[in-house]
Amino acid sequence: MSADDAQLSLSDAPNRFLKNLRAKVELVSEREVPGLKIPGADSHWCFKQVTRSKDGEGTAKYAAGTVRATFFAVGCSAMTDLCTWPEVMDVAQVQVRRLTSS
């Protein structure tokens, strides 16, 4: 895999989400989140989804990026907006550190 392949994977990430076919949720909103950076990543993408079910509202936050020829993605979700963006970035940063030290 090349750096170009990793970049292509990143640009195609929104189309590659795995759908939970058993989930009985309604998608309330989804959007890219500009202005966030994953330090050390060559490129990055951040995305937020809000869903609603009979149990309440849920939030999923995703951070994806590339380091050289590697694509990585992390996701955090909860029944509330429990995970903050700084916490999601901390998890993504662990991946960047692993990739840049190998």
Sequence and secondary structure as in RCSB ss.txt:
>XXXX:A:sequence
MSADDAQLSLSDAPNRFLKNLRAKVELVSEREVPGLKIPGADSHWCFKQVTRSKDGEGTAKYAAGTVRATFFAVG
CSAMTDLCTWPEVMDVAQVQVRRLTSS
>XXXX:A:secstr
  HHHHHHHHHHGGGG    TT   EEEEEEE TT   TT SEEEEEEEEEEETTEEEEEEEEEEEETTEEEEEE
EEESSS S HHHHHHHHHHHHHHHHH 
